[in-house]
Amino acid sequence: TLLVACGKEDFSKVIETSSKMEGRYECVSALWYGRPVDLNNDGVSSNDLFDEFDHMSNSLSALGSQAMVITGVEDTEHEGRVSISFPMQYIRENKSDGHLSFANPLGGTAWYEISYTIDKDGKVIWQEPTSISDPEQYVIDDVHYRDGIDYLRTGRADVQYFIDGQFVIIFDLTYYDWSSSSWIAGKVEMRYRRRAPLMY
């Protein structure tokens, strides 16, 4: 007689990894790679986004205690989700003459969402991030505007590593540098630290 033992799958490593990841995170540093840029048009260039967005409270909020939220998983079939906010200038374009200005002097916030799964060995498998919203378009006195055109120039986000409750994520971003009056493409390294577990 052949006896077949049937048992519940062991997802203990999945749950262990998930419990270490899920929670609410704050951004502890945000550094621009490359030459210093003036993003807030105050005449001072920097590589530190905390400095650049210091007087743009909407953008600065993207670097605060709710900068990233991670939901967990209980098995290998379901996806967890990483929701990340990051600061944007929220640039307005006059489509008639190409003139650029701040659509909101307080700046803006963009969101990425990255899904992931965890295999039975506890390894995290990252999916491609979703794209962010298109700029808002409207007409005032027959003049066509687009708000948030810097959002169009936003690229991908890559999770570099997760260890001891900290993430490092590299964003491909393009900001408008007021000091050189030009768009500057580059990378931003953002570090996040878990602040609190999720409360369901």
N, C-alpha and C positions, 0 to 999 in steps of 0.2 A: 504494500500500500504506500502510495506517494503522499506525503504530508507537505502541504504548502503553508508556510507561515505568513500571515498577512498582518501587517502592522501599520500604524500611522506614520507618515513620513516625518523625518526629523528636520525641523526648520529652526533648530536652536541657534545655529550660527547666523541665520538670516535675521532672527529676532534680536540677537545680540548686537549685530552690526547696526541694524535699524535703530535700536534704542540709543546707540551712541550718536547717531546722526540727527534724529528728529529733534526739532525745537525751534526756538526763535533766536536769531543771531544779530549781533551788531557788527558794523564795519569798524575795524580798528585802524586801518590805514588804506589809503587810496593814492597810488603813485603813478604818475604819467611817465612812460618811457620816452626818452628823447630830450630835445632841447626844451627849456622852460617855455610855457605859453601863458598868455593873458586871456583867460576865459570869461572874466566878469567885467572887462573893459575899465579896470581901475588904474591902468598904467603900470601895474606890477606883474611880472611873469614869475611862474613857479611850476615845480613838478608835483607839488602837494595839492590834491584836489580839495582837501579840507580848507586850505588857504584860499583857493580860487573861488570856492562856492560859499565862502564865509558870510557874505551879505545877500545870498540868494537862498532864502529859507526853504523854498520848495525843493530845490536841488539838494540842499544840505540835509533835508530830512531823509533822503535816500541813503545817507551814510550813518543813520542813527540806529537805535535799538531794534527797529523792525526792518532792517535792511535785507534780511533774508529769512525765509520760513521754509522748513523742511518737514514734509509729512513722511511718516514711516510706512513700512510694509510688514506683513506677518508670514508671507510665504514667497515662493519664487514666481508665482503667476501674476501677481499684482505689481503695479508701478507705484513708486513713490514720486514725489514732486518737490523740486527745489524752485521756489519763487524768489527772485532777486530783484531788488530795486537799485537803480544806479542814477547818478545825477546827469542831467542834460541842461544845455543852455536855453533851449526852447527859442530858437532863432526864427524870426519872421522875414519872409522874402516878399518884396514888392515885385510882382511878376512883370510889371511894365518896364521898370528901369533896373531891376536886379539889386536895388538897395536892401541892405540887411540891417535889422535892428532886433532888440529883444521883444518877443511877443508878450512876455511877462517879465518884468525886472526881477521877480523872485525865482526865475528859472523854472525848470520842470523835472519830472521824474519819469523814467522809462522802466519797463518791467520785462524781464526774461523769465521763462519757465523752462526748466530742464527736467525731463523725466529720467528715472533710473529704475533698475531692478537689481536684486541681490541674488546671487546663485547659492546653491546649498553649502558651498564652502565659505560663504560670507563675503565673497568678492562683489564689489559694486560695479555695475555695468551702466555707463552713461549713454543716454540717447541724444539725438540732435536737439538743440534748443529751438523753441518756437520763435517766430519773428515778431517784432513789435509793430504797433499800429502805424498806419500811414498818416502823414501830416493833414491837418484840417485846412480846407480851402474855402474861401469865401470872397465876396465882393463888397466893397464900401465905396460909394460915389464913383462907380464904374472902374475902380481900381481893384485888380485881382491880387489877393494875398495868399500866401501859404504860411501857416504857423507850424513850427516844429520841424523845419526841413533838416535839422541835424539828425532827427530820428531816421531819415532815409539813408543816412550815411553810416548807420550803426551795423557792425558786422556780427561775428559769432562770439560766443563765450566758451571758454575751455576750463573745465575744472582741473586744476593742477594736482592737488592731493587733498586728502582728508586725514588728519591725525590729531589725536588728543583734543577733539572738539573744535578744531580750527580748519577752515577751508582757505585755499588760495585760488582765486578765479581770475583768469586773464581775459579781458574784454578787448575786442577790436573796435575802437571807437574813432570817430572823426569829429573834432571840435573846431569851432571858428576862433582863430587866434587874432585878437584885435590888434596886437602889436605889429603883426606883419600883414594884416588885412587879407588873410588867406585861410583856406581850410587846411587843417593839419591832420593827417591820418596817423594813427599810432596805437599803442597798446596801453592799457591801464591795468595795473596789478592791484586787486582789491583783496584784503584779508578780513575774514569774518571770524568772530569768536562766539560760541554759544552762550546766550544770556539766560535762557530759561527753557524748560521743557514745554511742549505743547500741552495745552489744557483743553480737553475735549468736553 
